[in-house]
Amino acid sequence: MNLSYYAKKRLTDLSVNIVMLIMLFFTLLPIVWMVYLSLKDSTDIAIGKVGLRQAGREILEIVPDGEGIIALSADGGLTRFKATDLSRLSQATYKTSATSYLVEKDYVWLASTNKGLLRVARNDFNSVSRADFSSARIDAGKVTTTYIKREGDFVFVSLDYKKFADVWKFDAKTLQLVGVLTQAKQKYFPKAGSSRLAGSNLEIKEQSGEIFSTTKIDNDIFVGTSTGWVYKYDPLGLQVVAKARVPHGHLLVRFSNYVDMWKNVNFGLYLRNSIIICGFTMVFAMTLATFAAYSLSRFRFPGSDFFSNTILATQMIPMIMYLIPIYIMFVKFTVLTNIPVKGTFPGIILIYSAWFLPFSIWILRSFFAAIPRELEEAALIDGCSRFRVFWHVALPLAMPGIIATGIYVFLNAWDELMFAWVLTNSDTMTIPVGIRLFVGNYQNRFDLMMAAATVATLPVVVIFFLLQKHIVKGLTAGAVKG
């Protein structure tokens, strides 16, 4: 087939664009996957259920309501059915987790970990009042259930969470928090920790799911199951008279992972430490590398070639080979001088700067070599000193390369785990070490690990967007010489 030049060019451009889109897809896929997993439940990730999952709609309780019934589901759903044929009359869902209910004449109370305390009018499910009882030391993902009861003019709420034993006390009329009763959970909720499902011996042939609740009204029994079905059962005729199902639960998108992430470990401290360590490492490494690279590219002195080859040869040795000698050196230095080095900012910054310095020198050497010598010679003829030539001529022209190399140093220091794990302590740990702490001996919080990794990428993304012009210049500068 004979194609014209322009047809071949369009076909070539189309092929290149397709290849670039495919490469972009595979480049962004890990980032998108990380963000997606950060919004899921840790248990789902651990067992491989990575698809979108809806909240459970177990029928926790069925209460009579005039000529109808109200089904209370685990996702904070209130569904009113007509008692005769179970046709749906009204419905509302509050998307709660670890939900418990308290039903009164005029109100239905909901206690949950993510929405706090809700008071819903029985005659109008859209009439809602809310009070918050969140605590900075509570990880909502670890709360198994909540407890609620009323005594007089007050409503009491507590949680089933580790060794949590406090009780929140609210005014039932204003929903104002009256106070926190410490170590009072056993007093107000003596059955806390035991299963609240009494079970049922009732068997229905058409039953779908496990029976979670039963209520007898007149001669009929209303049954609620774990799959959201409500059955009206005639015990005399031993048959199901009517059945209905509550609406699907809401999609479980756990934005709370980004809140719980800060509660499980001191992630704010690790973020600050990473910024300090990586920032100073970049500044020190770039300062020394800039002077060294300029000297190697402009001056000839005995041993200059050997020095250039030596700094490159240091990168051929795996970094892990330096770990034990450096650790021993830190310990010996502290013993001899009584000056602590391990677990301090200067110690880890010194090691990072020393490790990234050789490669930075080698990269920057090519940038300075690409600058025409004639520009510097003209400046010298005009009366500039050697330092002024470097500062006012060479340095501005090499700045794109310096910025690109500095970002490379910052990113590598930001992601480094091995030295940070060994040479830091609880006060100087960096983000990679902090993320590692989400994996424990008794529980692995993969959801919070993904959320922390997502947050850790934000400073890098911001740097790239702010300095992308300089990065592009730095990638192309020095490509024609040296």
Phi, psi and omega per residue, in radians:
M1 nan 2.164 3.120
N2 -1.601 2.038 3.133
L3 -1.931 2.555 3.096
S4 -1.245 2.881 3.138
Y5 -1.018 -0.758 -3.101
Y6 -1.220 -0.597 3.082
A7 -1.163 -0.720 3.099
K8 -1.128 -0.665 -3.139
K9 -1.157 -0.754 3.104
R10 -1.101 -0.709 3.128
L11 -1.140 -0.707 3.114
T12 -1.141 -0.773 3.122
D13 -1.090 -0.707 3.114
L14 -1.107 -0.729 3.133
S15 -1.123 -0.741 3.116
V16 -1.098 -0.741 3.139
N17 -1.109 -0.689 3.123
I18 -1.131 -0.778 3.122
V19 -1.086 -0.717 3.141
M20 -1.152 -0.673 3.106
L21 -1.147 -0.684 3.110
I22 -1.128 -0.758 3.109
M23 -1.114 -0.696 3.104
L24 -1.112 -0.680 3.124
F25 -1.058 -0.858 -3.115
F26 -1.242 -0.415 3.076
T27 -1.275 -0.723 -3.101
L28 -1.463 -0.295 -3.070
L29 -1.007 -0.812 3.119
P30 -1.070 -0.636 -3.138
I31 -1.191 -0.802 3.118
V32 -1.084 -0.714 3.130
W33 -1.112 -0.692 3.117
M34 -1.109 -0.800 3.130
V35 -1.110 -0.707 3.139
Y36 -1.087 -0.802 -3.134
L37 -1.184 -0.437 3.121
S38 -1.199 -0.230 3.142
L39 -1.818 0.192 -3.113
K40 -1.930 3.048 3.119
D41 -1.467 2.485 -3.084
S42 -1.087 -0.664 -3.140
T43 -1.127 -0.729 3.106
D44 -1.059 -0.708 3.129
I45 -1.150 -0.715 -3.075
A46 -1.146 -0.636 -3.100
I47 -1.641 0.038 3.048
G48 1.565 0.156 3.090
K49 -1.519 1.503 -3.047
V50 -1.714 -0.005 3.094
G51 -1.364 2.976 3.085
L52 -1.162 2.310 -3.107
R53 -2.159 2.497 3.123
Q54 -1.683 2.679 3.132
A55 -1.114 2.580 3.112
G56 -1.153 2.546 -3.135
R57 -2.121 0.702 3.077
E58 -1.044 2.388 3.112
I59 -1.467 1.761 -3.072
L60 -1.335 -0.505 -3.065
E61 -2.773 2.550 3.031
I62 -2.198 2.159 -3.080
V63 -2.145 2.497 3.069
P64 -1.162 2.589 3.140
D65 -2.595 1.471 -3.113
G66 1.106 -2.096 3.104
E67 -1.592 0.223 -3.137
G68 -2.375 -2.912 3.083
I69 -2.386 2.768 3.051
I70 -2.094 2.155 3.086
A71 -1.698 2.191 -3.113
L72 -1.869 2.013 -3.032
S73 -1.838 2.871 -2.998
A74 -1.207 -0.354 -3.137
D75 -1.562 0.280 -3.121
G76 1.410 0.433 -3.124
G77 -1.635 2.338 3.037
L78 -2.050 2.032 -3.091
T79 -2.187 2.136 3.112
R80 -1.696 2.183 3.128
F81 -2.005 2.653 2.982
K82 -1.332 2.289 -2.999
A83 -1.153 -0.516 -3.041
T84 -1.243 -0.863 -3.054
D85 -2.195 0.114 3.138
L86 1.047 0.552 2.993
S87 -1.314 2.482 -3.051
R88 -1.340 2.278 3.141
L89 -1.780 -0.750 3.126
S90 -2.765 2.806 -3.085
Q91 -2.779 2.542 3.046
A92 -2.628 2.523 3.125
T93 -2.232 2.297 -3.079
Y94 -1.895 0.103 2.998
K95 0.918 0.929 -3.121
T96 -1.725 2.882 3.073
S97 -2.269 2.643 -3.066
A98 0.866 0.954 -2.963
T99 -1.521 2.460 2.958
S100 -2.347 2.686 -3.011
Y101 -2.141 2.641 2.965
L102 -2.379 2.013 -3.042
V103 -1.805 2.211 3.086
E104 -2.131 -3.103 -3.086
K105 -1.109 -0.740 -3.066
D106 -1.870 -0.343 -3.030
Y107 -2.338 2.737 2.922
V108 -2.041 2.120 -3.133
W109 -1.708 2.405 3.069
L110 -2.150 2.285 3.012
A111 -1.988 2.293 -3.100
S112 -2.608 2.878 -3.119
T113 -1.446 -0.511 -3.054
N114 -1.713 -0.437 -3.122
K115 -1.966 -0.045 3.133
G116 1.343 -2.485 -3.115
L117 -1.758 2.172 3.141
L118 -2.037 2.439 3.041
R119 -2.113 2.012 -3.053
V120 -1.988 2.303 3.102
A121 -1.224 2.354 -3.102
R122 -1.201 -0.548 -3.120
N123 -1.492 -0.167 3.128
D124 -2.648 1.778 -3.073
F125 -1.157 -0.264 3.139
N126 -1.526 -0.086 3.098
S127 -1.616 1.783 -2.981
V128 -2.257 2.424 2.970
S129 -2.110 2.602 -3.030
R130 -2.386 2.542 3.029
A131 -2.369 2.484 -3.076
D132 -1.787 2.383 3.053
F133 -2.241 0.490 -3.121
S134 -1.135 2.664 3.120
S135 -2.313 2.471 -3.094
A136 -1.129 -0.343 -3.085
R137 -1.746 0.200 -3.107
I138 -1.927 2.217 3.036
D139 -1.635 1.927 -3.051
A140 -1.059 -0.503 -3.123
G141 -1.210 -0.271 -3.128
K142 -1.795 -0.017 3.113
V143 -1.388 2.158 -3.100
T144 -1.520 -0.616 3.107
T145 -2.822 2.986 3.090
T146 -2.125 2.868 3.121
Y147 -2.285 2.475 -3.121
I148 -2.558 2.444 3.051
K149 -2.712 2.851 3.130
R150 -2.212 2.413 3.033
E151 -2.361 1.947 -3.140
G152 1.139 -2.179 -3.109
D153 -1.633 0.228 -3.060
F154 -2.224 2.591 3.073
V155 -2.019 2.346 -3.092
F156 -2.011 2.372 -3.084
V157 -2.329 2.452 3.055
S158 -2.557 3.087 -3.058
L159 -2.271 2.694 2.959
D160 -1.735 1.651 -2.997
Y161 -2.620 1.939 3.137
K162 0.807 -2.133 3.116
K163 -1.847 0.459 -3.134
F164 -1.151 2.210 -3.068
A165 -2.295 0.220 -3.126
D166 -1.522 2.849 3.118
V167 -2.340 2.296 3.048
W168 -1.559 2.370 -3.111
K169 -2.003 2.125 -3.094
F170 -2.066 2.585 2.970
D171 -1.318 2.155 -3.041
A172 -1.165 -0.432 -3.105
K173 -1.520 -0.786 -3.046
T174 -1.726 -0.239 -3.071
L175 1.088 0.381 3.072
Q176 -1.414 2.465 3.101
L177 -1.285 2.017 -3.121
V178 -1.389 -0.687 -3.132
G179 3.063 3.012 3.097
V180 -1.974 2.076 -3.135
L181 -1.595 1.911 -3.089
T182 -1.346 2.458 3.088
Q183 0.943 0.676 -3.079
A184 -2.012 0.096 -3.078
K185 -1.136 -0.694 -3.131
Q186 -1.153 -0.507 3.131
K187 -1.264 -0.806 -3.077
Y188 -1.539 -0.450 -3.138
F189 -2.301 1.304 -3.057
P190 -1.126 -0.375 -3.141
K191 -1.663 0.199 -3.135
A192 -1.073 2.378 -3.124
G193 1.727 -0.339 3.099
S194 -1.630 2.769 -3.120
S195 -1.160 2.371 -3.136
R196 -1.654 0.051 3.096
L197 -1.706 2.002 -3.103
A198 -1.359 -0.308 -3.104
G199 1.435 2.996 -3.112
S200 -2.638 2.481 3.076
N201 -1.571 -0.027 -3.113
L202 -1.232 2.360 3.101
E203 -2.167 2.247 3.134
I204 -2.107 2.264 -3.083
K205 -1.091 -0.651 -3.107
E206 -1.542 0.138 -3.050
Q207 -1.096 2.344 3.072
S208 -2.056 1.925 -3.126
G209 1.642 3.058 -3.134
E210 -1.403 2.489 3.112
I211 -1.283 2.155 -3.133
F212 -1.851 -0.436 -3.093
S213 -2.735 2.601 3.071
T214 -2.439 2.505 3.109
T215 -2.478 2.320 3.120
K216 -1.813 2.197 3.098
I217 -2.217 2.050 -3.050
D218 0.990 -2.107 -3.108
N219 -1.761 0.125 -3.093
D220 -1.956 2.649 3.084
I221 -2.018 2.224 3.091
F222 -1.795 2.245 -3.025
V223 -2.086 2.321 3.048
G224 -2.011 2.405 -3.042
T225 -2.031 3.041 -3.120
S226 -1.253 -0.283 -3.128
T227 -1.714 0.141 3.071
G228 1.552 0.145 3.118
W229 -1.524 2.469 3.032
V230 -2.056 2.168 -3.118
Y231 -1.988 2.425 2.956
K232 -1.783 1.976 -2.977
Y233 -1.964 2.313 3.088
D234 -1.692 1.858 -3.086
P235 -1.206 -0.369 3.133
L236 -1.362 -0.793 3.118
G237 -1.510 -0.086 3.132
L238 0.912 0.857 3.138
Q239 -2.621 2.788 3.088
V240 -1.463 2.129 -3.127
V241 -1.471 -0.680 -3.126
A242 -2.710 2.760 3.088
K243 -2.613 2.674 3.121
A244 -2.695 2.882 -3.097
R245 -2.294 2.434 3.094
V246 -1.269 2.768 -3.113
P247 -1.077 2.819 3.095
H248 -1.023 2.534 3.074
G249 -1.217 2.796 -3.140
H250 -1.233 2.726 3.075
L251 -1.128 2.349 -3.122
L252 -1.464 1.683 3.055
V253 -2.030 1.874 -2.962
R254 -1.643 1.383 3.018
F255 -1.149 -0.330 3.129
S256 -1.151 -0.269 3.087
N257 -1.029 -0.586 -3.128
Y258 -1.292 -0.315 3.046
V259 -1.537 -0.787 -3.121
D260 -1.158 -0.441 -3.136
M261 -0.997 -0.689 -3.113
W262 -1.327 -0.322 -3.094
K263 -1.514 -0.543 -3.073
N264 -1.279 -0.760 3.074
V265 -2.294 2.861 -3.136
N266 -1.406 1.195 -3.014
F267 -1.175 -0.541 3.108
G268 -1.076 -0.677 3.094
L269 -1.121 -0.756 -3.117
Y270 -1.170 -0.629 3.095
L271 -1.128 -0.757 3.103
R272 -1.109 -0.755 3.141
N273 -1.077 -0.724 -3.136
S274 -1.108 -0.730 3.137
I275 -1.109 -0.756 3.139
I276 -1.121 -0.894 -3.066
I277 -1.138 -0.836 -3.099
C278 -1.206 -0.637 3.128
G279 -1.122 -0.861 3.129
F280 -1.172 -0.634 3.082
T281 -1.058 -0.778 3.132
M282 -1.097 -0.759 -3.113
V283 -1.137 -0.837 -3.113
F284 -1.149 -0.804 -3.108
A285 -1.121 -0.726 -3.119
M286 -1.230 -0.636 3.122
T287 -1.098 -0.874 -3.136
L288 -1.213 -0.696 -3.107
A289 -1.167 -0.615 -3.135
T290 -1.125 -0.845 3.124
F291 -1.123 -0.748 -3.116
A292 -1.153 -0.761 -3.111
A293 -1.138 -0.700 3.122
Y294 -1.137 -0.696 3.137
S295 -1.127 -0.741 -3.127
L296 -1.207 -0.520 -3.105
S297 -1.482 -0.338 -3.035
R298 -2.002 -0.396 -3.047
F299 -2.125 2.517 3.036
R300 -1.892 2.214 3.131
F301 -2.539 2.788 -3.113
P302 -1.006 2.181 3.120
G303 1.545 0.112 -3.108
S304 -1.145 -0.748 3.114
D305 -1.161 -0.731 3.117
F306 -1.091 -0.711 3.130
F307 -1.121 -0.728 3.140
S308 -1.099 -0.759 3.138
N309 -1.217 -0.569 -3.126
T310 -1.183 -0.760 -3.129
I311 -1.146 -0.513 3.071
L312 -1.317 -0.604 -3.133
A313 -1.150 -0.475 3.127
T314 -1.098 -0.438 -3.121
Q315 -1.373 -0.151 3.119
M316 -1.427 -0.226 3.133
I317 -1.614 2.217 3.131
P318 -0.986 2.467 -3.070
M319 -1.080 -0.540 -3.089
I320 -1.145 -0.396 3.131
M321 -1.170 -0.392 -3.132
Y322 -1.515 -0.216 -2.949
L323 -1.095 -0.929 -3.087
I324 -1.145 -0.814 3.092
P325 -1.028 -0.705 3.135
I326 -1.168 -0.702 3.114
Y327 -1.072 -0.780 3.112
I328 -1.104 -0.707 3.132
M329 -1.095 -0.711 3.103
F330 -1.084 -0.774 -3.122
V331 -1.144 -0.793 -3.141
K332 -1.103 -0.700 -3.133
F333 -1.122 -0.693 3.121
T334 -1.185 -0.666 3.128
V335 -1.148 -0.735 -3.073
L336 -1.338 -0.626 -3.034
T337 -1.890 -0.227 -3.065
N338 1.089 0.409 3.074
I339 -1.854 2.029 -3.121
P340 -1.196 2.343 3.103
V341 -2.086 -0.807 3.105
K342 -1.165 2.349 3.142
G343 1.424 0.256 3.128
T344 -2.068 2.756 3.090
F345 -1.111 -0.811 3.135
P346 -1.024 -0.629 -3.111
G347 -1.115 -0.908 -3.096
I348 -1.251 -0.574 3.096
I349 -1.153 -0.699 3.113
L350 -1.067 -0.772 -3.119
I351 -1.164 -0.798 3.126
Y352 -1.071 -0.779 -3.123
S353 -1.086 -0.739 3.139
A354 -1.146 -0.629 -3.100
W355 -1.271 -0.710 -3.082
F356 -1.516 -0.198 -3.087
L357 -1.124 -0.832 -3.091
P358 -1.024 -0.829 -3.120
F359 -1.146 -0.640 3.107
S360 -1.115 -0.700 3.107
I361 -1.075 -0.788 -3.101
W362 -1.119 -0.698 3.133
I363 -1.197 -0.816 -3.077
L364 -1.211 -0.428 3.124
R365 -1.046 -0.696 -3.140
S366 -1.202 -0.565 3.117
F367 -1.176 -0.775 3.116
F368 -1.201 -0.605 3.130
A369 -1.156 -0.442 -3.132
A370 -1.369 -0.212 3.115
I371 -1.381 2.186 -3.122
P372 -1.022 2.333 3.119
R373 -1.164 -0.438 -3.112
E374 -1.047 -0.567 3.120
L375 -1.127 -0.739 -3.138
E376 -1.245 -0.668 3.110
E377 -1.111 -0.662 3.092
A378 -1.126 -0.671 3.115
A379 -1.171 -0.661 3.105
L380 -1.145 -0.689 3.117
I381 -1.118 -0.599 3.138
D382 -1.328 -0.026 3.054
G383 1.844 0.091 3.121
C384 -1.284 2.534 3.014
S385 -1.349 2.920 -3.139
R386 -1.050 -0.676 3.141
F387 -1.195 -0.705 3.114
R388 -1.143 -0.615 3.050
V389 -1.061 -0.788 3.107
F390 -1.101 -0.781 -3.014
W391 -1.295 -0.688 -3.022
H392 -1.743 -0.289 -3.108
V393 -1.997 -1.060 -3.026
A394 -1.229 -0.778 -3.060
L395 -1.098 -0.835 3.110
P396 -1.059 -0.659 -3.131
L397 -1.218 -0.501 -3.136
A398 -1.615 -0.011 -3.059
M399 -1.002 -0.741 3.091
P400 -0.987 -0.698 3.105
G401 -1.197 -0.655 3.113
I402 -1.115 -0.755 3.135
I403 -1.129 -0.770 3.135
A404 -1.092 -0.739 3.114
T405 -1.186 -0.665 3.100
G406 -1.089 -0.690 3.098
I407 -1.154 -0.668 3.080
Y408 -1.045 -0.779 3.116
V409 -1.105 -0.779 -3.119
F410 -1.062 -0.790 -3.094
L411 -1.160 -0.714 3.136
N412 -1.176 -0.670 3.072
A413 -1.199 -0.592 -3.138
W414 -1.136 -0.607 -3.069
D415 -1.650 -0.114 -3.045
E416 -1.218 2.291 -3.093
L417 -2.022 -0.706 -2.948
M418 -1.054 -0.951 -3.132
F419 -1.196 -0.644 3.128
A420 -1.130 -0.594 -3.131
W421 -1.204 -0.604 -3.041
V422 -1.618 -0.669 -2.954
L423 -1.737 0.051 3.087
T424 -1.968 2.924 3.048
N425 -2.159 -2.923 -3.059
S426 -1.102 -0.390 -3.120
D427 -1.599 -0.296 -3.070
T428 -2.133 0.191 3.133
M429 -1.087 2.552 -3.125
T430 -1.767 3.123 -3.074
I431 -1.042 -0.814 3.114
P432 -0.981 -0.652 3.095
V433 -1.201 -0.721 3.129
G434 -1.095 -0.705 3.098
I435 -1.129 -0.637 3.125
R436 -1.093 -0.476 -3.107
L437 -1.248 -0.228 3.073
F438 -1.266 -0.194 3.043
V439 -1.751 1.957 -3.062
G440 -2.047 -3.093 3.137
N441 -1.304 -0.477 -3.035
Y442 -2.017 -0.344 -3.118
Q443 -2.711 2.374 3.082
N444 -1.915 2.078 3.138
R445 -1.697 1.415 -3.118
F446 -1.159 -0.563 3.140
D447 -1.147 -0.762 3.128
L448 -1.248 -0.532 3.076
M449 -1.117 -0.745 3.109
M450 -1.174 -0.658 3.103
A451 -1.139 -0.728 3.115
A452 -1.143 -0.685 3.108
A453 -1.133 -0.644 3.101
T454 -1.127 -0.784 3.115
V455 -1.111 -0.643 -3.118
A456 -1.165 -0.435 3.129
T457 -1.422 -0.303 -3.072
L458 -1.071 -0.824 3.104
P459 -1.027 -0.642 3.125
V460 -1.142 -0.755 3.131
V461 -1.102 -0.734 3.132
V462 -1.080 -0.745 3.134
I463 -1.086 -0.724 -3.136
F464 -1.136 -0.728 -3.135
F465 -1.175 -0.653 -3.108
L466 -1.296 -0.564 -3.027
L467 -2.015 0.318 -3.061
Q468 -1.083 -0.588 3.131
K469 -1.101 -0.756 3.134
H470 -1.237 -0.573 3.132
I471 -1.141 -0.763 3.130
V472 -1.099 -0.754 3.096
K473 -1.077 -0.715 -3.112
G474 -1.172 -0.542 3.134
L475 -1.251 -0.489 -3.106
T476 -1.726 -0.409 -3.134
A477 -1.172 2.544 3.108
G478 1.357 0.163 -3.085
A479 -1.500 -0.118 -3.039
V480 -1.937 -0.033 -3.109
K481 -2.713 2.639 3.017
G482 1.307 nan nan
